[in-house]
Amino acid sequence: MLPPMSARDPTRLSASTTPYRPSTSFRSSTSTNPATPQSRFSTSAFSTPAGSLHQVDEPLIFEVGTRFFRAGFANESAPRCKIGITPEMYGRVGLKGRGGTRANRRTGEAAGPRIRNTGSEEWELWMNDLRLKDLGVVEDLMERVLREAYNKHLLIESKSKRLIIILPPLVPVALQNTLSQLLFLHFQPPTITYLSSPVLSCIAAGLRSALIVDVGWQETTITPIYELRPLTSFIKISSRGSKPLVECFGQLLWNTIKPDGDDESWWRIFNWAEVEDLLTRGGWCKSSADAREAARQRARKAFGLPAEKEGEEEYDEEGEYIRKTSADLRAQRRRETIEAAVVDVTFKTPLLDQRATNIQLPFEAMSVPLEYAFFLPSWTKVQSFKTEEYIPVPSPEDLMEGCQGRVEYEDESDYTLPYLVFLALLHCPVDVRAACIPRIVITGGASNIPGLKSRILGDVKDLVEERGGWNMVKPRNLKGDERRRELVEKKPKKVEVEMLQSEKDDLRIKYAKIGGVAPGTIRGVETMGAWAGGSILSGARIKGAVEVEREKFLMIKLHEIMPPAVQLRRP
């Protein structure tokens, strides 16, 4: 038993109350403070404690597109910023409006500064045809976008981080050199790694092999990916992209409200951003069954036949009865419901009076621009797009009258999207095709429109069934071939006795019960996008194949601009 406090030795008590002296070894320390810090420093909201130890090595990820620029940190699920290209970026700093002011039509008062409506050139960062774009303007515009991303969103020093640049597979080399020169001279990153967007979209989908369908702004690019290697020799390109789609939608709105005899271009009346926003919120795409039903009704109307009713029998050119499927009957009922629906579109148009305009459009009219831009053949004449064929409104004018981009002949760079996907799969080797058929990834800005992905996949299935497989030449008598195939299958097969006494394969029976998707089935796979794929790849610490160092790049550029006499005197 311990003696009371007053009875203890005072010398011992004073010795025990001496201040604590830290030891050289943390194991001999008797401090009651915790050994680990209360909180860890983390520059990223989504980074893990283990990843925070390597924050210095984590690069920045930039995705450079035609219309938008995305930037963010590695190991994050989404970019920190998405900067769109607008006409205000072409003006001087501090300029609040472009194009002056316009007076009110009634009062004569000035309506204030507004954005001057222009074509699509001032809404794009770069173009595939660099003859139509000044590289100096592209460099200045890109510098403004990068400074906004660094100073407003990333809030980090540009010299301390490596860069990963995500570019389309067929980007012009001159544009890539301009971008590298801008980054190394003005922002001075240590290295720049260039990655292809189709490969990163494949990684973001969790696949190693896939067919990437990128519905971009200027064009649609289809790239086969096999074991994370893009097959550039089998890339297919079509000029049908988001830009023709926005043009068709703007022409649809202008044809609805324009006065008689007015030949003004729609983009001088409407704003590109407004039309794109309306298309994003109201655009939709028909299904394959709905499109077949609409085409059947248009064909009957073209031959002077009355509209087909539900339950009516139909015969083809050879007099054979066409049996409708349940999907066709459901499509016919949906069409009757859609024709009765009307959508009120209200938006502020930059007209002279600066007033809001209310436009009433049938619901089916919102799907016509997608049919015209992505699925109708290029040799179809504009005069065939009658308003009465698509939507029951009294206007006799052509719905897509004045919309450019359609000619009376077929061009190999203007194929429809389903036929382009079919050609891309057909031209691939057999092993690549077998790996890509069940892994079709549709990405891009326009791919988010409801119904577009399922429509492309459905039309590709119809093309395969129509051609009887992956054949370049369509059979002449496909119905006769199917009939002969059925007769051959019905005939009894002669089997030898030795073949009848085969052993039972338990493994094959076991895996047959599991089921699953049959090989060769056309399927679509969702992806998180190219930027997310770049974030995943950078987190795996994989070094890129195309990596440019700042010192080597500046030495090469200095050697190019140096006069020949100075180059000869160098040691």
C-alpha positions in Angstrom: 0.0 0.0 0.0 1.4 3.4 -1.0 1.9 6.0 1.7 -0.1 9.3 1.5 1.2 12.2 -0.6 2.3 14.2 2.4 4.4 11.3 3.7 6.3 10.7 0.5 9.9 11.8 0.0 9.9 15.4 -1.3 13.1 14.7 -3.3 11.5 11.8 -5.1 8.4 13.9 -5.8 10.4 16.8 -7.3 12.3 14.3 -9.4 9.1 12.9 -10.8 7.7 16.4 -11.7 10.7 17.4 -13.9 9.7 18.6 -17.4 9.5 16.0 -20.2 12.6 15.8 -22.4 12.1 14.3 -25.8 14.1 11.2 -26.5 16.0 10.5 -29.7 14.0 7.3 -30.3 10.2 7.5 -30.7 9.9 4.0 -29.1 11.2 5.3 -25.7 8.9 8.3 -25.7 6.4 8.4 -22.8 4.4 11.3 -24.3 0.6 10.9 -24.3 0.3 12.8 -27.7 -0.8 10.6 -30.6 2.0 9.4 -32.9 0.0 10.1 -36.1 -1.1 13.6 -37.2 -4.7 14.5 -36.9 -5.3 15.3 -40.6 -3.4 14.7 -43.8 -2.8 17.3 -46.4 -4.5 16.6 -49.7 -4.8 18.8 -52.7 -7.5 16.7 -54.3 -11.0 16.2 -53.0 -11.0 12.6 -54.4 -7.4 11.5 -53.6 -6.7 8.7 -51.2 -4.1 9.0 -48.4 -1.8 6.6 -50.2 -2.0 8.6 -53.4 -1.3 11.9 -51.6 2.3 10.8 -51.1 2.8 11.0 -54.9 1.0 14.2 -55.5 4.1 15.8 -56.9 4.3 13.2 -59.7 0.6 13.3 -60.7 0.1 15.1 -64.0 -2.6 17.4 -65.2 -4.9 16.1 -67.9 -6.1 18.3 -70.7 -8.6 17.3 -73.4 -8.5 19.6 -76.4 -11.6 19.4 -78.5 -13.0 21.5 -81.3 -15.7 23.2 -79.1 -14.6 22.5 -75.6 -11.5 22.3 -73.4 -11.5 20.1 -70.3 -8.8 20.2 -67.6 -8.3 18.5 -64.3 -6.1 16.4 -62.0 -5.2 12.8 -62.3 -7.1 10.1 -60.2 -10.3 12.1 -60.3 -13.6 11.0 -61.8 -14.4 14.3 -63.7 -12.5 17.3 -64.9 -12.3 20.5 -62.8 -13.4 22.7 -65.6 -15.0 22.6 -69.1 -14.4 25.8 -71.1 -16.4 26.4 -74.2 -15.3 28.4 -77.2 -17.5 31.6 -77.7 -17.2 34.6 -79.9 -16.3 36.8 -76.8 -12.9 35.1 -76.6 -11.9 36.6 -80.0 -12.4 40.1 -78.7 -10.1 42.2 -76.5 -9.9 41.7 -72.7 -12.8 43.6 -71.0 -14.9 43.9 -74.1 -18.5 43.3 -73.0 -20.2 42.8 -76.4 -19.5 42.5 -80.1 -21.3 44.0 -83.1 -22.5 47.2 -81.5 -26.1 47.8 -80.5 -29.5 47.6 -82.3 -32.5 49.8 -81.7 -35.9 48.6 -80.7 -38.2 48.4 -83.6 -41.1 50.1 -81.8 -39.6 52.6 -79.4 -36.3 53.3 -81.2 -34.3 52.9 -78.0 -31.0 51.2 -78.0 -31.2 47.6 -76.9 -27.7 47.5 -75.4 -24.7 45.6 -76.5 -25.2 42.1 -77.8 -23.2 39.3 -79.3 -23.0 39.5 -83.1 -24.3 36.3 -84.6 -21.7 34.7 -86.8 -21.1 31.4 -88.5 -19.6 28.4 -86.8 -16.0 29.6 -87.2 -16.0 31.8 -84.1 -17.5 28.9 -82.0 -14.6 26.5 -82.9 -11.1 26.3 -81.5 -9.6 24.6 -84.6 -10.7 23.0 -87.8 -9.6 19.9 -89.7 -8.8 22.1 -92.8 -6.2 24.5 -91.5 -6.4 26.5 -94.6 -9.6 28.0 -93.3 -8.1 28.9 -89.9 -5.1 31.0 -88.9 -2.7 29.2 -86.6 -1.7 32.4 -84.9 -5.4 33.0 -83.9 -5.6 29.4 -82.7 -2.5 29.9 -80.6 -3.8 33.1 -79.0 -7.2 31.6 -78.3 -5.6 28.5 -76.8 -3.4 30.7 -74.6 -6.4 32.5 -73.3 -8.2 29.2 -72.5 -5.2 27.8 -70.7 -4.7 30.9 -68.6 -8.3 30.8 -67.6 -8.0 27.1 -66.6 -4.8 27.6 -64.6 -5.9 30.8 -62.8 -9.6 30.2 -62.1 -10.0 26.5 -61.8 -6.8 24.5 -61.3 -5.0 27.2 -59.1 -1.6 25.6 -59.4 1.7 26.5 -60.8 2.1 25.4 -64.4 5.9 24.6 -64.1 5.5 21.9 -61.5 3.2 19.5 -63.3 3.6 17.1 -66.2 0.8 17.3 -68.8 -1.2 14.7 -70.6 -2.9 16.0 -73.7 -5.8 14.0 -75.2 -6.3 14.6 -78.9 -8.3 12.9 -81.7 -6.5 10.3 -83.7 -6.3 12.3 -86.9 -5.5 15.7 -85.5 -3.3 17.8 -87.9 0.4 17.7 -87.2 0.7 21.5 -87.5 -1.9 22.0 -84.8 -0.1 19.6 -82.5 3.2 21.5 -83.1 1.5 24.8 -82.4 0.1 23.5 -79.1 3.4 22.1 -78.0 5.2 25.3 -78.7 2.6 27.3 -76.8 2.8 25.1 -73.7 6.6 24.9 -73.6 7.2 28.6 -74.2 4.5 30.2 -72.0 3.7 27.6 -69.3 6.9 25.5 -69.2 5.8 22.1 -68.1 8.6 19.5 -67.8 7.1 17.0 -70.2 4.0 16.6 -72.4 2.5 13.2 -73.2 0.0 12.8 -76.1 -2.7 10.2 -75.9 -5.3 9.2 -78.4 -9.0 9.7 -77.3 -10.3 6.4 -78.8 -7.9 4.4 -76.7 -8.8 6.3 -73.5 -12.5 5.8 -74.2 -11.9 2.1 -74.5 -10.1 2.1 -71.1 -12.9 4.1 -69.5 -15.4 1.4 -70.7 -13.3 -1.3 -69.0 -12.3 -3.0 -72.3 -9.2 -3.9 -74.2 -10.8 -4.3 -77.6 -13.7 -2.2 -78.9 -15.1 -0.3 -81.8 -15.1 3.4 -80.8 -17.7 5.5 -82.6 -16.9 9.2 -81.8 -19.7 11.5 -83.0 -17.6 14.7 -82.9 -18.4 18.3 -83.9 -17.1 18.3 -87.5 -17.1 14.6 -88.3 -17.7 11.1 -87.0 -14.6 8.9 -86.6 -14.8 5.2 -86.1 -11.6 3.6 -84.8 -11.1 -0.2 -84.1 -9.2 -0.9 -81.0 -7.5 -4.3 -80.5 -5.6 -5.0 -77.3 -5.4 -1.3 -76.6 -3.8 -0.6 -80.0 -5.7 1.6 -82.5 -5.8 0.2 -86.0 -5.3 3.5 -87.9 -5.4 1.8 -91.3 -9.0 0.8 -90.7 -10.3 4.2 -89.4 -13.5 5.3 -91.1 -14.6 9.0 -91.3 -17.9 10.6 -92.2 -18.7 14.3 -92.4 -21.9 13.8 -90.5 -21.3 15.2 -87.0 -22.8 17.5 -84.5 -22.2 20.6 -86.6 -24.6 19.5 -89.4 -27.1 18.5 -86.8 -27.1 21.9 -85.2 -27.4 23.5 -88.7 -30.5 21.3 -89.4 -32.1 22.1 -86.1 -31.5 25.9 -86.6 -32.9 25.6 -90.2 -36.0 23.8 -88.8 -36.6 26.7 -86.3 -36.1 29.3 -89.0 -38.4 27.6 -91.5 -41.1 27.6 -88.8 -41.1 31.4 -88.1 -39.5 33.0 -91.1 -41.7 35.4 -93.2 -42.4 34.6 -96.8 -39.7 35.6 -99.2 -37.0 36.0 -96.5 -33.7 34.5 -97.6 -31.8 35.4 -94.4 -29.5 32.7 -93.0 -30.7 31.1 -89.8 -27.5 31.7 -87.9 -27.9 35.5 -88.5 -31.2 35.4 -86.6 -30.5 32.7 -84.0 -27.6 32.2 -81.7 -25.6 29.0 -82.1 -25.5 28.5 -78.3 -29.3 28.8 -78.1 -30.0 26.4 -80.9 -27.5 23.9 -79.4 -29.2 24.2 -76.0 -32.6 23.6 -77.5 -31.4 20.6 -79.3 -29.8 19.2 -76.2 -33.1 19.6 -74.2 -35.6 18.7 -76.8 -34.0 16.6 -79.5 -34.7 12.9 -79.7 -34.1 10.0 -82.2 -36.6 7.5 -83.5 -36.1 3.8 -82.9 -35.4 1.4 -85.8 -39.0 0.1 -85.8 -40.4 3.7 -85.8 -38.1 4.6 -88.7 -39.2 1.5 -90.7 -42.9 2.3 -90.1 -42.4 6.0 -91.1 -40.6 4.9 -94.3 -43.4 2.4 -95.1 -46.0 5.1 -94.7 -44.0 7.6 -96.9 -43.7 4.9 -99.6 -47.4 4.3 -99.6 -48.0 8.0 -99.8 -45.5 8.4 -102.7 -47.4 5.7 -104.7 -50.7 7.3 -104.1 -52.0 4.7 -101.6 -54.0 5.5 -98.6 -52.4 5.5 -95.1 -52.0 2.0 -93.7 -54.2 1.2 -90.8 -53.6 -1.3 -88.0 -54.4 -4.8 -88.9 -54.3 -4.2 -92.7 -52.5 -6.8 -94.8 -49.5 -5.7 -96.8 -47.8 -7.3 -99.8 -44.4 -6.7 -101.4 -43.6 -6.3 -105.0 -43.6 -10.1 -105.6 -47.1 -10.4 -104.2 -46.0 -12.2 -101.0 -47.6 -11.3 -97.7 -45.5 -9.3 -95.3 -46.0 -10.4 -91.7 -45.5 -7.6 -89.3 -43.8 -8.1 -86.1 -45.0 -7.0 -82.7 -42.3 -4.3 -82.7 -43.7 -2.8 -86.0 -47.2 -2.8 -84.5 -46.0 -1.0 -81.4 -44.1 1.5 -83.6 -47.3 2.2 -85.5 -49.2 2.9 -82.3 -46.4 5.1 -81.0 -46.4 7.1 -84.2 -50.1 7.9 -83.8 -49.4 9.1 -80.3 -46.4 11.2 -81.3 -48.3 12.9 -84.2 -50.9 14.2 -81.7 -48.3 15.7 -79.4 -47.2 19.4 -79.7 -44.2 21.0 -78.0 -44.1 24.6 -77.1 -40.5 26.0 -77.5 -39.9 29.3 -75.8 -36.6 31.1 -76.1 -35.1 34.6 -76.5 -34.0 35.3 -80.0 -31.6 38.1 -80.9 -34.1 39.7 -83.2 -34.5 43.5 -83.7 -37.1 43.8 -80.9 -35.2 41.6 -78.4 -38.4 39.9 -77.3 -39.0 36.3 -76.3 -40.5 34.2 -79.1 -42.9 31.3 -78.6 -42.7 28.6 -81.3 -45.1 25.6 -81.4 -43.5 22.5 -82.8 -45.0 19.0 -83.1 -43.1 16.5 -81.0 -42.1 14.4 -84.1 -40.5 17.5 -85.6 -37.8 17.5 -82.9 -36.5 14.1 -84.4 -36.4 15.2 -88.0 -33.0 16.9 -87.8 -31.4 13.7 -86.5 -32.9 11.7 -89.3 -31.7 14.2 -91.9 -28.2 14.6 -90.4 -27.3 11.0 -89.5 -29.5 8.4 -91.2 -30.9 9.6 -94.5 -28.8 8.8 -97.6 -26.8 11.6 -99.1 -28.4 11.3 -102.6 -31.9 12.0 -101.1 -33.1 15.3 -102.5 -34.1 18.2 -100.2 -37.4 18.5 -102.0 -38.5 15.1 -100.6 -38.6 16.4 -97.0 -42.2 17.7 -97.1 -43.6 18.8 -93.8 -46.8 16.9 -94.4 -44.9 13.6 -94.7 -43.4 14.0 -91.2 -45.8 16.1 -89.1 -49.4 17.0 -89.6 -49.1 20.8 -89.8 -50.7 23.0 -92.5 -47.5 24.6 -93.7 -46.7 23.4 -97.2 -43.0 24.5 -97.1 -40.2 22.0 -97.0 -39.1 21.2 -93.4 -35.4 21.2 -94.2 -35.5 23.6 -97.1 -32.2 25.5 -97.3 -30.2 23.1 -95.2 -26.9 22.5 -97.0 -24.8 19.4 -97.0 -27.0 17.1 -99.1 -26.2 16.2 -102.7 -27.8 14.0 -105.3 -24.9 11.5 -105.4 -23.3 9.3 -102.8 -19.9 10.2 -101.4 -17.7 7.9 -99.4 -17.1 10.6 -96.8 -20.8 11.2 -96.3 -22.1 7.7 -95.4 -24.8 7.3 -92.9 -23.7 6.4 -89.4 -25.1 2.8 -89.3 -23.6 2.0 -92.8 -20.3 3.5 -91.7 -20.2 1.2 -88.6 -21.0 -1.7 -90.9 -18.2 -0.9 -93.2 -15.7 -0.4 -90.4 -16.5 -3.9 -89.0 -16.5 -5.4 -92.5 -13.1 -4.2 -93.4 -11.5 -5.3 -90.2 -9.7 -8.7 -90.0 -11.8 -11.6 -88.7 -10.3 -11.8 -85.3 -10.5 -8.0 -84.8 -14.1 -8.1 -86.0 -15.0 -10.9 -83.6 -13.7 -8.9 -80.7 -15.3 -5.6 -81.7 -18.8 -6.8 -82.6 -20.1 -7.2 -79.0 -18.2 -4.1 -77.9 -19.4 -1.1 -79.8 -18.7 2.1 -77.8 -20.6 5.2 -79.0 -19.2 8.4 -77.5 -19.1 12.1 -78.3 -21.4 15.1 -77.6 -24.3 14.2 -79.8 -24.3 10.6 -78.6 -26.1 11.7 -75.4 -29.3 12.5 -77.4 -32.0 10.0 -76.3 -32.4 7.1 -78.7 -29.4 7.7 -80.9 -27.2 4.9 -79.6 -30.0 2.3 -79.8 -31.0 3.5 -83.2 -27.4 3.1 -84.6 -27.1 -0.4 -83.1 -30.5 -1.4 -84.4 -29.8 -0.2 -87.9 -26.5 -2.1 -88.0 -28.3 -5.3 -87.0 -30.8 -4.7 -89.8 -27.9 -4.2 -92.3 -26.4 -7.5 -91.2 -29.7 -9.4 -91.6 -30.4 -7.7 -94.9 -27.0 -8.7 -96.4 -27.1 -12.2 -95.0 -24.0 -11.8 -92.9 -20.8 -9.9 -93.2 -20.8 -9.8 -97.0 -19.6 -6.8 -99.1 -22.0 -7.6 -101.9 -25.7 -7.9 -101.1 -27.3 -11.2 -102.3 -29.8 -10.9 -105.2 -32.3 -13.4 -103.9 -32.0 -13.5 -100.1 -35.4 -15.0 -99.6 -34.6 -17.9 -102.0 -31.4 -18.6 -100.2 -33.2 -18.8 -96.9 -35.7 -21.2 -98.4 -33.1 -23.5 -99.8 -31.2 -23.4 -96.5 -34.4 -24.5 -94.6 -34.9 -27.4 -97.1 -31.3 -28.5 -96.6 -31.7 -28.4 -92.8 -34.9 -30.5 -93.0 -33.2 -33.4 -94.9 -32.0 -36.2 -92.7 -28.3 -36.4 -92.3 -26.4 -39.6 -92.8 -24.3 -40.3 -89.7 -21.9 -43.3 -89.3 -22.2 -45.7 -86.4 -18.9 -44.7 -84.9 -20.0 -41.1 -84.7 -23.2 -42.0 -82.8 -21.3 -43.7 -80.0 -19.5 -40.6 -78.9 -18.6 -39.9 -75.3 -20.6 -37.4 -73.2 -18.8 -34.1 -72.7 -19.8 -32.9 -69.2 -17.9 -29.6 -69.4 -19.6 -28.6 -72.6 -23.0 -29.4 -71.1 -22.1 -27.5 -68.0 -21.1 -24.3 -69.8 -24.1 -24.6 -72.1 -26.4 -24.3 -69.1 -24.7 -21.1 -68.0 -26.0 -19.2 -71.1 -24.9 -15.7 -71.9 -24.7 -13.7 -75.1 -24.0 -15.7 -78.2 -20.8 -14.9 -80.2 -21.3 -12.3 -82.9 -24.2 -10.5 -81.2 -24.1 -6.7 -81.8 -24.0 -4.9 -78.4 -23.2 -1.5 -77.1 -21.1 -0.6 -74.2 -21.2 2.6 -72.1 -18.1 4.6 -71.4 -17.2 7.4 -69.0 -15.4 9.4 -71.7 -11.8 10.0 -72.9 -10.9 12.3 -70.0 -11.9 9.7 -67.4 -9.8 7.1 -69.3 -6.8 9.5 -69.1 -7.3 9.8 -65.4 -7.4 6.1 -65.0 -4.3 5.6 -67.1 -2.3 8.2 -65.3 -3.1 6.7 -62.0 -1.7 3.4 -63.1 1.8 5.0 -63.6 2.1 4.0 -67.2 4.5 6.0 -69.3 3.1 7.1 -72.6 4.6 6.1 -75.9 4.7 9.7 -77.2 6.4 11.9 -74.6 8.0 15.2 -75.4 10.5 16.8 -73.1 10.9 20.6 -72.8 14.6 20.8 -73.3 14.7 18.6 -76.4 11.8 20.4 -77.9 13.4 23.8 -77.4 16.7 22.6 -78.8 15.0 21.4 -82.0 13.0 24.6 -82.3 16.1 26.7 -81.8 17.9 24.7 -84.5 15.1 25.3 -86.9 15.0 29.1 -86.5 18.7 29.5 -86.4 20.4 30.8 -89.6 22.4 28.3 -91.6 25.7 30.2 -91.1 25.3 30.1 -87.3 24.4 26.4 -87.5 27.7 25.6 -89.3 29.8 27.5 -86.7 28.4 25.5 -83.8 30.9 22.9 -82.4 
